[in-house]
Amino acid sequence: MRPIRTALAAALLTGLAGVAVAAPPLSTATTTIGEILDTPAAKAVVDRHLPSVFANPQIRMARPLTLKGLQRFAKNTVSDSDLAAIDKDFAALPAKK
């Protein structure tokens, strides 16, 4: 019985070896600011909607936060409508591989 399991597992793994797994879509609720800063297209989207956010020299300290999380600390700068517009533009970006 064991050789059959081993052969089956090997066949499955071999078949999946060439399958590319797409990264999850970008989101203001789940993508960290660090990931956005490291993705030029995503950074450009945020810069277009919230130019003052990434211009702030202290933004590096916020790398582990999401934009939604940052909103708690910058209510006057980051609005719900800003986040909705950013999410819409993120959805239009090509999927990251």
NORLIN-V330635 format. One record per helix or strand of 2 or more residues. SS is the DSSP state (H for helix, E for strand). FROM is the first residue (numbers start at 0). LEN is the number of residues. If there is no record, write none. Layout:
BEGIN
SS | FROM | LEN
SS | FROM | LEN
END
This chain:
BEGIN
H | 1 | 15
H | 32 | 5
H | 39 | 10
H | 50 | 5
H | 56 | 6
H | 66 | 5
H | 79 | 13
END
